[in-house]
Structures are given as structure tokens and as C-alpha cells.
Amino acid sequence: MIQQARQTAQVLNEALPYIQRLSGKTVVIKYGGNAMVDAPLRESFARNVVLLKHVGVAPVVVHGGGPQIGELLEQLGKESRFVQGMRVTDAQTMDIVEMVLGGQVNKAIVAQINKVGGRAVGLTGKDGGLLRARPMRLTGKDAGVDLGQVGEVESIDPTLVHLLAGGDFIPVIAPIGVDADGLAFNINADLAACKIATVLGAEKLLLLTNTPGVLDGEGELLTALYAGDVKTLIEAGTIAGGMLPKVRCALDALDTNVATATILDGRVANAVLLELFTDAGIGTQIRAGSSG
């Protein structure tokens, strides 16, 4: 018992300088993958976010929900079609996206955070004019393909998020945007999180994934990278596939005023605390600049 108490005290002492450094700062967390569907990981994530709030950090959660959308579409007999990783979204599919993302998934996350002592508030990009969207246009071999109501972020009004995050509340955002005419658009959660982190001037951007982070050519985890290193790895083909859009999002955020972006394994319990408050960290942290 005494030994366990000593280990706890050691952990808290290790966390102290990180807590001091992040107190008063904003951390944007993209939440998805296994961390969102596995019950113990859902509770772990919620407790991590509440703890951040209680030690003076302002967490802002942006979540996905692709598997849940796909499952409901399958139940309704509607086939999912993807182009360059984007779900082709006609008007009927958009209704499902809004119902699942803005309703089912968003409210479940809010309820989980509130259950463990937080004060979460669910939002979509429609609330307070948060996310203004425009249709996404593909380039390359898929140029001209109509994705329907798939959007990209045109502009962000962070007023409502500032009001909530600056108070006692934890904003939980579903990445649904609207255009000038009020038409809804389905926005990739990674893209939305990166844009929101940029506008909020977040100290850190965390992208939870179902992989350990960025891997080298031998499959080993790269724990720290500079933006220049990432660009070299992309050109060499070491970073490819599903990791590409995540690292490109991270680079875009770093090009503005976000200090660091980390791609980390959401399948690990307490991943957020391990990354933010321990010496070892977890995942791949990317900083602006070049190692050379």
C-alpha cells in the first residue's frame, strides 16, 4: 500500500511542470476510432478530459463517427461509397450524418464526460455560426467527382467556443458545417480539429488514431519529428495511406500558431494524460521547423 502511494506521488510530481506549463492554455483533441467505441476507453478518455479542465487546461473535443454512420446506413440498406477517403454524401446520407454525429454520438460523449464530473456542452458547426463550409473539390485523377454534401472549412467563428471553454464548460464539437444558404455539409473530423486548433490558437493539437503514431521504414515508432522531417518522409513514401491526411493536417496547424501536434494511439488507456503529463509521452509529436 505504501509503495503504491509512493508511486502515485512520484507520478504527480512528474506531472506538475507539465500542468504548470499548460495551465490557461487550450488543447484541441480529435476523438475517434477505438477510443470512442470501447467502453473502458470511453470512460478513460472522459476522465482525462475532466482532469485537464480541473487543473486549468481548456480542452476542446472534436469527434468523428464514421463507423457509426456506416452501420446505420447499412441497416437502412444504403451502400457507403468513398472517394479519397471521403464518404460520398447525398441529401439522404447527410440526414443520417446529422442524426448520428450531431445527435447520437455527440450526446453520448457529452453524457460520458458529465457522468464523471465534467460540464460538457455538445455543439455542431451550425451552432453560433461556428463552422462555415463550402463544397470540397477533389484534385488529381478524381477531379470532377461530385462528393455531394462533403465540405471543407471556409471560415470559423470561435465566439461560442471561447465563451464555453473560457468558463466551466468543455465544448464537444460534431464536424457539421453550413454554407451561406444554410445547407449542411459533412466535414472530416481531422480537418475540422486542425482548423479549430488554428483559430483558437491552441497550445497543442492531439489526433487520436488506431495506430501508435508515425512509423519509420522498419515499422518503428517515431516519437518526435519536425515539420521538415515529415515532408521528407512523405516524399520518400514512408508516410503514406491513411496517415497522410493526418500529418498534413498537423503541418497546416503548425504553419499557423499551434505549438505542437501529436498523433497518438487512442487504443491506449489514459492516452491523453500520458502524452500531456509524462516525460515519456506517447505517439508522435510534431513541431514546426526542421531538425537540420
N, C-alpha and C positions, 0 to 999 in steps of 0.2 A: 504493500500500500504506500509506504513512504517513498519507495523507489519510483512508483508511478507518479506520485505527486511531484517529485523532483524533476522527472522528465517533462511533466506539464509545465512546471515553472521555467525550465530551460527553453521550451518551445515559445512560451510567452515572451521571454527575454529576447529571443531571436527575432520575434515578430515586431518588437517595439520600434526599432528605427524605420521599418517599412511603413508601419502605421503612422508614425510622425511625418514621414515624407509624403504620404498620400492624403493625410487629413486635409479636408477642404477641397480636394481635387475630385474631378469627375472620371469615372471609369465606365466605359460602354462595353457591354457584354453581349455578343451574339450567341444565343442559346438555341441549340437544336441537337439533332442526332440522338444517340443512345441516352444522353443525359436527360432528354425530355420524355423518353418512353419507359425507362426503367424506374420503378417506384423508389427504391433506395437512393438512386442517383438524383431523382427529382427532389426528395427531401433534403439531401446533402446540398444540392445547389441552392435551394431556398434558404437554408440556414446560413450558407456562405454569404448570400446577398444581404440578409438581415444583419449579420455580424458586421459587414462592411459599413452599412448605414449607421450602426451603433457606435463605431469608432471614428466617425466623422467623414467617411468617404461617401461620395454621392454616386451610387450605382444606377445606371440606366440600362434596362434589358430590352434587347430587340430579338424577337424569336421567329423561327421558321415554323414549318408544319407540313412539309411536302409529303411524308408518308401518310399522315392522317388525311390529307386531301385525296391522295391516290386511293386510299382504302375506301373512302366514301364514294368516290367516282366509280370504283369497281363494283360496289354494292348496287349502284344505280344503273349498272350496265354501260357506263360511258368509258371508252378507252382513253388512256392518257397518252399523249404524243409529245415528245421532247425534240427540240432543235437546239444544238449547242448548250445542252443542259437546262434550257428554259422550257417550261410547260406551256404548250400552245393553249391559249385561254380564250375560248369563245364566251359569249354572253352567259350561257348556261353554266359553264365551268366557273366563270367569275362569281356567280351567285354562290356556288359551292365554296369557293376560296374564301369569300367574305364570311360565310356561315362558320366555316371551320377555323380560319385564322382569327377573325375578329370576335367570334363567339366562343366556340368550344375550347380551343387551345389557349387563347388569351385569358379567358376567365379561369381556366384550370390552373394556370401559372399564378395568377393573382391570388386565387384561393389558397394555393400551397404556401406562398410567401406569407400571407396573412395568418395562416394556421400556426406558423412558427414564430409569430410575434412581430411581423413586419406590417407596414401600411402601404400596400401596393395599389396602384391605380392602373387599370387597363385602358389603352388608347389604340386607335388606328390612325393612319395618316390623315384621315378625314377630320379628326378632332382638332379644333383650333387652327385649321389650315396647316397642319404640321408638315405633310408631305405633298408637294405639288409634283405631279408626274406628267410624263409625255410618253408616247409610244416608243418602245425600244426598236431600233432599226439594226438589223444584223449586217455584218460586212463579210467579205470573202465569198466562199462558194455558196453560202446561204443568203446572200444579199437578195432582197426582194421577197423573201419568205415572210408571210403575214403571221405574226405571233398572236394576233388578236389583242386582248387587253393585258398584255405584258408590258410593264412600264419601266422606265428608269427615272431617277430623281432629277427633276428640273430645278427645284428650289426647296428650302426648308425654312419654316417659321418656328424657331425653337422656344417661343414665348411660354407656351403651356408647359413644356418640359422643364424650363428654368424655374417656373413657379413651383412645380411639384418637387423636383429634385433639390431645390434650394430650401424646401421646408422639410416636413417629416415624412414625405412620401417617396415611394420607389416607382418610377414610371416603367410600365411594361408595354412595349410597342409592337403591334402587329403591322408588318410592312405592306399596308394597302394605301395607295395614294390616289389622288384625284386630279383631273385636269381642270382647266379653266371653266369647262362646261359642267363639271360635277361628275364626269364619267370615271368609274373606279378602275384602277389598274393594280395588277399583281406584281409586286416588286421583289426581286431576290433579296433574302434577308441579309446576306453578307454585304451586298451593295448598300442596302439601306443603313446597316450598322456603321459602315465606314463613313458614309456621308453625314450621318448624325454625329458621329465622333468628331468629325472635322468641324462642323458648325458649332458644336458645344465647346470646342477647344479642350477635348478630353486629354487627360494625362496619359491614359492607357486605353488601348482597344484590345479586347480579348475575343478571339474567334474560336469557339468550342467546336471540335470536329470529332469524327470517329477514327482518327489516326493519331499517332503520337506527336506529330508535328511535321516539319520539313525534313526529309531524309536525304542522305548523300547517295552517291552511286552504288555504295555497298549496302544500302538499307539501314545505315546507322543514323540516329537522330542528331541533327544539327541544332544545338541548344541556343546558339547566338549567331546572328547574322547582321551585316549591314546591308542597306538597300543596294549598294553597288555589287555586293556578293550575290544577292538574289538575282539581279539582272544577268550576271554571268552564268548562274546556274540555269536560268531559263533558256539562254542562248545555247547552252550545252545540251539541253534536253533533259537535264537531271530533274528539274521541276517541270512536271507535265500533268496532263489529265485534269482530274478534279481539284488538284491543289493549285493549279494556275489562277483561277479566278480569285481564290482566297489571298494569294500572295500579291496579286495585282491590286486588290482592294487595300491590302496593308500598305503597299507602296504609295497609293494615292493618298491615304490618310497621312503618311509620313511626309509627303510633299507639302502638306499644309502646316498644321500646328499641333499634330498629335505626337507626343514624345516617343512612345514605343507601341508596337503592335505585336501581339503574341498569338500564335496558332498553337492550341493546346488540346490535349486529349480529354474530351468530355466523358469518356468511359471510366475515368479515374475518380473515385470519391474525393470530395473536397478539392477538386482541381483548381478552383478559383483561389482559394486560400493558399494552396501550395505554390501557385505562381506568384501571388502578390506579396506573401508574408514570410517566405522562407528563403534561405540562402541558395538552396539548390534550384528552386523554381521547377517548372515543368513545361514541356513543349519547346517551341522555337520562338525566341524573342528577336524581333527585327527592329533595328534602329536606322535612323537616317544617316547618310554619309557612306563612306567606303573604308574598308579595313586597310586599304593601301594608302 
